[in-house]
Amino acid sequence: MKALIAALLLVSGSAMAQTSQVNQSRPDDFYVDFISWCEENNVMGYDNNNQVYVRANCSTQGQTCYQAVTHRHARTIYTATCVNK
């Protein structure tokens, strides 16, 4: 009976070690998305051709560019908008 328990512990211990090695060898799945961002009090973004353009000039509206960062699961999302001073 003692030999059976020892064998079960040995097998379960090696299975746990293999599982932790698999989890440690996975590559990091981390993504950063820039939906829009602030640059010189302008809200910047990409158009359909992946060209950077000014979405909004906050200065002409008497506002300030505000950039927010959101973390969701393995993703970081940057967004910007004009806000009142």
N, C-alpha and C positions, 0 to 999 in steps of 0.2 A: 504494500500500500504506500509506504514511504517512497519507494522508487517511482511509482506512478505519479505521485504528487510532484516529486522533483522533476520528472520528465515533462509534465505539463507546465510547470513554472519555467523550465528552460526553453520550451517551445514558445510560450507566450512572450517571454522576454526577448527572444530573437525576432519574433514577429513585430513587436513594438519598436525595436531598433531599426528594422527595415522600413517601417512606416515613417519614422522621424527622418530617416535619410532621404526618402522620396520627397517629403515636404520641404526639406532644406535645399534640395537641388532644383526646385522649380524656379524659373526666372521670375523676376518681379513684374507684375502686370500693373504698371502705373502710367497713367496718361495725363497730359496737360492740354487743355483746350483753351485757346484764346478766342472767345466770341467777339469781344471788343476790349479796348484798353485806352488809357489816357495818355496823351502826348501833347505837351504844350497847351493844356486846357482845351484840347479837341478830343472827341470820341472817335477813335480809329477802328477800322475793321477791314475785312477782306471782301472783295466783290466776287462775282461768279467765276472770274478768271484768276482768282487768287492774287489779285493786285490790291495793295494797301490803299485805302482812301479815307477821307475825312467824312464820317457819318454825321457829325454835328459839331459846330463851333460854339462851345459854351460861352465864350467871351461875348459874342454878339447877342446872346440871349440874357446877358447879365448873370450868368450862372457859373458854377465851378464843376469841373469834371470829377466824378467820383468813380473809383474802381472798386469792385467787390470781388471777393474770392470765395468760392463755394467748394467744399470738399464732399464728394459723394463716392462712397466705396473706394475704389482705387483710381479715382479721377479728380483732378483739380480743374475748376472752370473759372476763368477770368471774364468778367463782364464790366462794362462801363456805361455811365449815363450822366447827363447834366442834372445838377441839383441846385436848388436855391442856396445862396451864400449864407 
